[in-house]
Amino acid sequence: MKKLVLALTAVAAFTGSALAADLPARTYTKAPVAVEPVYNWTGFYIFGGAGGGVWDADQNSVNAAGNATTINSRSGGDGWFGTVGAGYDWQFNHSWVAGIFADGQFGSLRGNITDSFNALTGTEKLRDTWAAGVRLGYLVAPNVYSYVNAGFTESFWSGSQLGLVTGTAATVSTPSFNRNGWFVGGGVENNLNIFGITAPGWFMKTEYRAAYFNRATLAESFITTGVPTGNSTTFHPLVQTISTSLVYRFNWGGPVVAKY
């Protein structure tokens, strides 16, 4: 019996070796290379958000003859605002994006205005700002856009009542006014998927902007009678803001596999 078992084992071993020799050589294939997704940034978008800002203004007092009666002084203010806007972008040369946009900022950046010659001071507020411009940037990643922008802007400011000390009985007033200017800035915009949020079409952008407005000459009038005092205060503001907004892109349909 033992001899029979040994014989069968030997036959099985030789048969397995022969079959293995007849099999074709094993082949190895590389795993497919992952294709980087390509996103389409061309199309319309809208956005809304909030931010904070500061303004600084060069000022001096001017007499009835139009001559400055004080050296330049500086005042400033700060506050919060909401913003809404819309635009259109074009993607070109694979990773470059250019666009046009318009937006508005609504809030209250509150600070001081002074008539140094007469030792008067009051409260001045930037109420809202409108802007239209262009932007140009580069896709540092398929769904991350870094850009700079510039354009035209207009600001609307409140009137002010000036007294010897802020909060005391005011004696003269200055009118509300608006001023045109220009702005420069920049920011970063990215798809929310970068945070692990599945939200096709939704983006977030954070932007800095500096706006330079023309000088205003504000005639002072007595509050009780409305009669001009003959004095004026000049006001030349610079406004700097930082905002964060949610953006919705109407054409965004998710990644498209690039062709090679």
VEXDREN-2710 file (C-alpha; in Angstrom, 1 decimal):
% VEXDREN-2710
k/r/px/py/pz
1/MET/0.0/0.0/0.0
2/LYS/2.8/2.4/0.9
3/LYS/4.5/1.7/-2.4
4/LEU/1.2/2.6/-4.3
5/VAL/0.9/5.9/-2.4
6/LEU/4.6/6.8/-3.2
7/ALA/4.0/6.0/-6.9
8/LEU/0.9/8.1/-7.2
9/THR/2.7/11.1/-5.5
10/ALA/5.6/10.9/-7.9
11/VAL/3.3/10.8/-10.9
12/ALA/1.4/13.9/-9.6
13/ALA/4.6/15.8/-9.1
14/PHE/5.9/15.1/-12.6
15/THR/2.6/15.9/-14.2
16/GLY/2.4/19.3/-12.4
17/SER/5.9/20.3/-13.6
18/ALA/5.0/19.4/-17.2
19/LEU/1.9/21.4/-17.2
20/ALA/3.7/24.4/-15.7
21/ALA/6.3/24.2/-18.4
22/ASP/3.5/24.4/-21.1
23/LEU/1.9/27.6/-19.6
24/PRO/2.7/31.0/-21.2
25/ALA/5.0/33.4/-19.4
26/ARG/3.2/35.7/-17.0
27/THR/2.9/39.3/-18.2
28/TYR/2.8/42.5/-16.1
29/THR/1.0/45.7/-17.0
30/LYS/1.3/49.2/-15.5
31/ALA/-1.6/50.8/-13.7
32/PRO/-3.3/53.5/-15.9
33/VAL/-1.9/57.0/-15.3
34/ALA/-4.5/59.2/-13.5
35/VAL/-5.7/62.0/-15.8
36/GLU/-5.8/65.4/-14.2
37/PRO/-9.3/66.9/-14.4
38/VAL/-9.9/70.0/-16.5
39/TYR/-12.5/72.5/-15.4
40/ASN/-14.4/75.0/-17.5
41/TRP/-14.2/78.5/-16.0
42/THR/-15.9/80.2/-19.0
43/GLY/-19.4/81.6/-18.2
44/PHE/-21.6/83.8/-16.0
45/TYR/-21.5/83.9/-12.2
46/ILE/-23.1/85.8/-9.3
47/PHE/-21.9/86.3/-5.8
48/GLY/-22.7/87.7/-2.4
49/GLY/-20.9/88.0/0.9
50/ALA/-19.6/90.4/3.6
51/GLY/-16.4/92.1/4.7
52/GLY/-14.7/94.8/6.6
53/GLY/-12.9/98.0/5.7
54/VAL/-11.1/101.1/6.7
55/TRP/-10.8/104.5/5.2
56/ASP/-8.3/107.3/5.6
57/ALA/-8.8/110.9/4.4
58/ASP/-6.4/113.8/4.0
59/GLN/-8.2/117.0/5.1
60/ASN/-7.7/120.7/5.6
61/SER/-9.8/123.8/6.2
62/VAL/-10.4/126.3/3.4
63/ASN/-11.6/130.0/3.8
64/ALA/-14.1/131.8/1.6
65/ALA/-11.3/132.9/-0.8
66/GLY/-10.4/129.2/-1.4
67/ASN/-7.2/129.3/0.5
68/ALA/-6.1/126.6/2.9
69/THR/-6.1/127.8/6.5
70/THR/-4.5/124.7/8.0
71/ILE/-1.9/122.2/7.1
72/ASN/-3.1/118.7/5.9
73/SER/-4.4/116.5/8.7
74/ARG/-5.7/112.9/8.5
75/SER/-8.8/111.2/9.8
76/GLY/-10.2/107.8/9.4
77/GLY/-12.9/105.3/10.0
78/ASP/-13.8/101.6/9.8
79/GLY/-16.8/99.2/9.7
80/TRP/-18.5/96.3/8.1
81/PHE/-20.4/95.9/4.8
82/GLY/-22.3/93.4/2.6
83/THR/-21.5/92.9/-1.1
84/VAL/-23.3/91.5/-4.1
85/GLY/-22.2/91.3/-7.8
86/ALA/-22.1/89.5/-11.1
87/GLY/-19.6/88.9/-13.9
88/TYR/-18.4/86.8/-16.8
89/ASP/-15.1/84.9/-17.3
90/TRP/-13.3/83.5/-20.3
91/GLN/-10.7/80.7/-19.9
92/PHE/-7.9/80.7/-22.5
93/ASN/-4.5/79.0/-23.0
94/HIS/-5.7/76.2/-20.7
95/SER/-4.8/77.9/-17.4
96/TRP/-5.5/81.6/-17.9
97/VAL/-8.8/83.3/-17.0
98/ALA/-9.9/86.9/-17.8
99/GLY/-13.2/88.5/-17.0
100/ILE/-15.5/91.5/-16.4
101/PHE/-17.6/92.2/-13.4
102/ALA/-19.7/94.7/-11.4
103/ASP/-20.5/94.8/-7.7
104/GLY/-21.8/96.9/-4.9
105/GLN/-20.8/97.3/-1.2
106/PHE/-23.5/98.4/1.3
107/GLY/-22.8/99.2/4.9
108/SER/-21.4/101.9/7.2
109/LEU/-17.7/102.6/7.5
110/ARG/-17.8/105.3/10.2
111/GLY/-15.1/107.8/11.1
112/ASN/-14.4/111.5/11.8
113/ILE/-14.3/114.6/9.7
114/THR/-12.6/117.8/11.1
115/ASP/-12.4/121.5/10.5
116/SER/-9.1/122.1/12.2
117/PHE/-9.1/125.9/11.8
118/ASN/-12.3/126.2/13.8
119/ALA/-11.6/123.2/16.1
120/LEU/-14.8/121.4/14.9
121/THR/-15.3/117.7/14.5
122/GLY/-18.1/115.4/13.5
123/THR/-19.0/111.9/12.2
124/GLU/-18.6/110.9/8.5
125/LYS/-19.9/107.6/7.1
126/LEU/-19.1/105.8/3.8
127/ARG/-22.6/104.4/3.0
128/ASP/-22.1/102.4/-0.2
129/THR/-19.7/101.9/-3.1
130/TRP/-20.2/100.7/-6.6
131/ALA/-17.5/99.3/-8.9
132/ALA/-17.1/97.9/-12.4
133/GLY/-13.8/96.4/-13.7
134/VAL/-11.8/93.6/-15.2
135/ARG/-9.8/90.8/-13.7
136/LEU/-7.0/88.5/-15.0
137/GLY/-5.5/85.5/-13.3
138/TYR/-4.0/82.0/-13.5
139/LEU/-5.3/78.6/-12.4
140/VAL/-2.8/77.5/-9.8
141/ALA/-4.8/74.3/-9.7
142/PRO/-7.7/73.2/-11.9
143/ASN/-10.3/74.5/-9.4
144/VAL/-8.3/77.3/-7.8
145/TYR/-8.0/80.7/-9.5
146/SER/-5.6/83.5/-8.3
147/TYR/-6.3/86.9/-9.9
148/VAL/-5.7/90.7/-9.9
149/ASN/-8.4/93.3/-10.8
150/ALA/-8.8/97.0/-11.5
151/GLY/-11.5/99.4/-12.6
152/PHE/-13.8/102.3/-12.0
153/THR/-15.6/103.0/-8.7
154/GLU/-18.0/105.5/-7.1
155/SER/-18.6/106.1/-3.4
156/PHE/-21.5/107.7/-1.5
157/TRP/-20.9/109.5/1.8
158/SER/-23.2/110.9/4.5
159/GLY/-23.5/114.5/5.5
160/SER/-22.0/115.5/8.9
161/GLN/-22.8/117.8/11.8
162/LEU/-19.7/119.4/13.4
163/GLY/-19.3/120.6/17.0
164/LEU/-16.5/121.5/19.3
165/VAL/-16.4/117.9/20.6
166/THR/-18.1/114.9/19.0
167/GLY/-21.4/114.3/20.7
168/THR/-21.9/117.9/21.9
169/ALA/-24.3/120.3/20.2
170/ALA/-23.3/120.8/16.6
171/THR/-23.1/124.3/15.1
172/VAL/-22.3/123.7/11.4
173/SER/-23.0/120.9/8.9
174/THR/-21.5/119.6/5.7
175/PRO/-23.6/118.1/2.9
176/SER/-23.7/114.5/1.7
177/PHE/-21.6/113.8/-1.4
178/ASN/-20.4/111.2/-3.8
179/ARG/-17.0/110.8/-5.4
180/ASN/-15.6/108.8/-8.4
181/GLY/-12.3/107.1/-8.4
182/TRP/-10.5/103.9/-9.4
183/PHE/-9.5/100.7/-7.6
184/VAL/-6.9/97.9/-7.7
185/GLY/-7.0/94.6/-5.9
186/GLY/-6.7/90.9/-6.1
187/GLY/-7.9/87.6/-4.6
188/VAL/-8.3/83.9/-4.7
189/GLU/-11.4/81.9/-5.8
190/ASN/-11.8/78.1/-5.4
191/ASN/-14.4/75.4/-5.8
192/LEU/-15.9/74.3/-2.5
193/ASN/-14.9/70.7/-3.3
194/ILE/-11.4/71.7/-2.1
195/PHE/-12.9/71.5/1.4
196/GLY/-14.5/68.1/0.8
197/ILE/-17.9/69.7/0.1
198/THR/-19.8/68.3/-2.8
199/ALA/-21.5/71.4/-4.2
200/PRO/-21.1/71.6/-8.1
201/GLY/-21.1/75.2/-9.2
202/TRP/-20.4/76.7/-5.8
203/PHE/-17.2/78.6/-5.1
204/MET/-15.7/80.9/-2.4
205/LYS/-13.6/83.9/-3.1
206/THR/-11.6/86.2/-0.8
207/GLU/-10.6/89.6/-2.1
208/TYR/-8.6/92.7/-1.1
209/ARG/-9.3/96.0/-2.7
210/ALA/-7.9/99.6/-2.5
211/ALA/-10.0/102.4/-3.9
212/TYR/-8.7/105.9/-4.5
213/PHE/-11.3/108.7/-4.7
214/ASN/-11.2/112.3/-6.0
215/ARG/-10.9/115.1/-3.5
216/ALA/-14.2/116.8/-2.3
217/THR/-14.6/120.3/-1.0
218/LEU/-17.5/120.5/1.5
219/ALA/-19.0/123.9/2.2
220/GLU/-20.0/124.4/5.8
221/SER/-23.4/125.9/6.8
222/PHE/-24.9/127.0/10.1
223/ILE/-27.3/124.3/11.3
224/THR/-29.9/126.8/12.7
225/THR/-30.2/129.1/9.7
226/GLY/-28.7/127.1/6.8
227/VAL/-26.6/130.1/5.9
228/PRO/-23.1/129.3/4.6
229/THR/-20.3/130.1/7.0
230/GLY/-17.8/130.9/4.2
231/ASN/-15.6/128.0/5.3
232/SER/-15.1/124.6/3.7
233/THR/-13.4/121.3/4.6
234/THR/-11.6/119.3/2.0
235/PHE/-11.9/115.5/2.1
236/HIS/-9.6/113.1/0.0
237/PRO/-10.3/109.5/0.9
238/LEU/-8.6/106.1/0.4
239/VAL/-10.7/103.0/1.2
240/GLN/-9.3/99.6/1.8
241/THR/-11.6/96.5/2.1
242/ILE/-11.3/92.7/2.5
243/SER/-14.4/90.6/1.7
244/THR/-15.3/86.9/1.4
245/SER/-18.2/85.8/-0.8
246/LEU/-20.0/82.7/-2.0
247/VAL/-20.0/82.4/-5.8
248/TYR/-22.3/80.5/-8.1
249/ARG/-21.2/79.6/-11.6
250/PHE/-24.1/78.8/-14.0
251/ASN/-21.9/76.8/-16.4
252/TRP/-20.1/74.6/-13.9
253/GLY/-20.8/71.0/-14.5
254/GLY/-17.9/69.3/-12.8
255/PRO/-14.6/68.0/-14.2
256/VAL/-14.2/67.1/-17.8
257/VAL/-11.5/64.5/-18.6
258/ALA/-8.8/66.0/-20.8
259/LYS/-8.1/64.4/-24.2
260/TYR/-4.5/63.1/-24.9
END
